[in-house]
């Protein structure tokens, strides 16, 4: 992301999603401890996309998706899991990037307690696991990821460049033909055998 984060987020989800790969999500807990993980898998959702929560327009549930960009949109799904999204696009446009998976970097012991497992590979592999490990729920809906103090995104200049792959999104019933899932190959992605990868 070669520009200010706020400006970088004020673009389409399809542009932002691959650029989030390699960046670091940080979370400060109530006791002052900080968790960090490198984002390795994302999915883009645009307003004209039937798989998007914003497809039917602005509602109280999805109001955060309509801007301003660079904020966190959190939703609850299947009566079990919270999922984290980065709001993108100009204010008034309903688009966001789902954070699907990450490589834990800091605070793994706390993540393990939250997840109920010592298996590091399973701490942040999948959107529900990622949110659980980071102690994220609807109370953080609308949090500022650029200037916030509870949860934010950090650029990591030391991140090693990697080939970004793209393919169909998963876990949806419509819009499966859109190759808007992006990932970096490795053990941290949510699918052990990603289908039909194509280098970008």
C-alpha positions in Angstrom: 0.0 0.0 0.0 2.2 2.9 -1.3 -0.1 5.7 0.0 -1.7 6.7 3.3 -3.7 3.9 4.7 -7.0 5.9 4.7 -6.5 6.7 1.0 -5.5 3.2 0.3 -8.7 1.9 1.8 -10.8 4.4 -0.2 -10.7 2.1 -3.3 -12.6 -0.9 -4.4 -12.5 -4.0 -2.3 -11.0 -5.9 -5.3 -8.0 -3.6 -5.3 -7.5 -3.5 -1.5 -8.0 -7.2 -0.8 -4.7 -8.4 -2.4 -2.7 -5.5 -1.0 -3.8 -6.4 2.6 -1.8 -9.6 2.3 1.4 -9.4 4.2 0.1 -6.5 6.4 -0.2 -7.0 10.2 -3.4 -6.8 12.2 -2.8 -5.7 15.8 -5.1 -5.8 18.7 -4.7 -4.3 22.2 -6.5 -6.2 24.9 -8.1 -4.7 28.0 -5.0 -5.8 30.1 -2.7 -3.9 27.7 -1.3 -6.9 25.9 -1.0 -6.7 22.2 -1.8 -9.5 19.7 -0.3 -9.4 16.1 -0.8 -11.6 13.1 0.2 -11.3 9.4 -2.8 -11.4 7.0 -2.4 -14.2 4.5 -5.9 -14.6 3.0 -8.7 -12.2 2.1 -12.0 -12.0 0.1 -13.5 -8.9 -1.6 -17.1 -8.0 -1.5 -18.6 -5.1 -3.5 -22.0 -3.5 -3.3 -23.3 -4.9 -6.6 -22.2 -8.4 -5.5 -25.1 -10.7 -4.6 -22.9 -12.4 -2.0 -22.3 -9.1 -0.2 -24.2 -8.0 2.9 -24.5 -4.5 1.3 -26.3 -5.9 -1.8 -29.8 -4.9 -0.6 -28.7 -1.5 0.5 -28.0 0.2 3.8 -29.5 -1.3 6.9 -28.7 -0.8 10.6 -26.7 -4.1 10.5 -24.5 -3.1 7.6 -24.3 0.7 8.0 -20.5 0.5 8.8 -19.9 -1.1 5.4 -21.0 2.2 3.8 -18.0 4.1 5.1 -15.9 5.9 5.9 -13.2 3.5 4.7 -10.6 2.0 7.0 -13.0 0.9 9.7 -13.8 -2.5 11.0 -17.1 -4.2 10.0 -17.9 -7.1 12.3 -20.8 -9.5 11.8 -22.1 -12.6 13.5 -22.8 -15.7 11.4 -24.3 -19.1 11.9 -25.2 -18.2 15.5 -21.6 -19.1 16.4 -18.8 -17.0 14.8 -17.8 -13.3 14.4 -16.0 -12.3 11.2 -13.8 -9.2 10.6 -13.9 -7.0 7.5 -12.0 -3.9 6.4 -14.4 -1.3 5.0 -13.2 0.0 1.6 -14.3 2.4 -1.1 -15.6 5.9 -0.9 -18.0 6.8 1.9 -21.5 5.9 0.8 -20.3 2.8 -1.1 -21.0 -0.6 0.6 -17.8 -2.6 0.1 -15.4 -4.5 2.4 -12.7 -7.1 2.6 -13.2 -10.2 4.7 -10.1 -11.2 6.7 -10.0 -14.9 6.2 -6.7 -16.1 7.7 -3.5 -14.9 9.3 -0.1 -16.1 10.6 0.2 -15.4 14.3 3.2 -13.3 15.3 2.7 -12.1 18.8 0.5 -13.1 21.7 0.0 -16.7 20.7 -0.4 -17.9 24.3 -3.5 -15.6 24.7 -4.8 -16.7 21.3 -4.5 -20.3 22.3 -6.6 -19.7 25.4 -9.3 -18.0 23.4 -9.2 -20.8 20.8 -8.9 -23.7 23.2 -6.0 -25.2 21.3 -2.2 -25.2 21.4 -2.1 -25.9 17.6 -0.6 -22.7 16.2 -1.8 -23.5 12.7 -5.4 -23.4 13.9 -5.3 -20.1 15.8 -6.1 -17.8 12.9 -6.9 -20.1 10.0 -10.4 -19.2 9.0 -12.4 -16.0 9.5 -14.2 -17.3 12.6 -11.1 -18.6 14.3 -9.2 -15.4 13.4 -11.9 -13.2 15.1 -12.1 -15.5 18.1 -8.3 -15.5 18.6 -8.3 -11.7 18.5 -11.2 -11.4 20.9 -13.2 -9.5 18.4 -17.0 -9.3 18.6 -19.7 -6.8 17.6 -18.5 -4.3 20.3 -15.7 -3.5 17.8 -18.0 -2.9 14.9 -17.0 0.4 13.4 -13.5 0.6 15.1 -11.0 2.7 13.2 -8.2 0.5 11.8 -6.1 3.5 10.8 -6.0 5.6 14.0 -7.6 3.3 16.5 -6.1 2.1 19.8 -7.9 -1.2 20.3 -7.4 -2.7 16.8 -5.5 -1.4 13.8 -3.5 -2.4 10.7 0.3 -1.9 10.6 2.4 -1.8 7.5 5.3 -4.2 7.7 8.3 -3.1 5.6 10.1 -6.3 6.5 7.4 -8.6 5.0 8.8 -10.9 2.4 7.2 -10.4 -1.0 5.2 -13.4 -2.2 3.1 -14.5 -5.1 -0.5 -13.5 -4.5 -3.0 -16.1 -5.8 -6.6 -15.6 -6.6 -9.6 -17.9 -7.0 -13.3 -18.3 -6.2 -14.6 -17.2 -2.8 -15.7 -20.0 -0.5 -18.6 -20.5 1.9 -21.1 -18.6 -0.2 -24.0 -19.7 -2.5 -24.0 -16.9 -5.0 -21.2 -15.0 -6.7 -19.0 -18.1 -6.7 -17.7 -17.4 -10.2 -15.9 -14.2 -9.1 -12.2 -14.8 -8.4 -12.2 -12.4 -5.4 -10.4 -14.6 -2.9 -6.7 -13.8 -2.5 -4.1 -15.6 -0.6 -0.4 -16.3 -0.1 0.6 -20.0 -0.4 1.5 -21.6 2.9 0.2 -23.5 5.9 -1.8 -20.5 7.3 -4.5 -20.2 4.7 -8.0 -21.4 5.6 -8.1 -24.1 2.9 -5.5 -26.8 2.9 -6.0 -27.4 -0.9 -7.1 -24.1 -2.5 -9.0 -24.7 -5.7 -7.8 -23.6 -9.1 -5.2 -21.0 -8.0 -4.1 -18.5 -10.6 -1.1 -16.2 -10.0 -1.9 -12.5 -10.3 
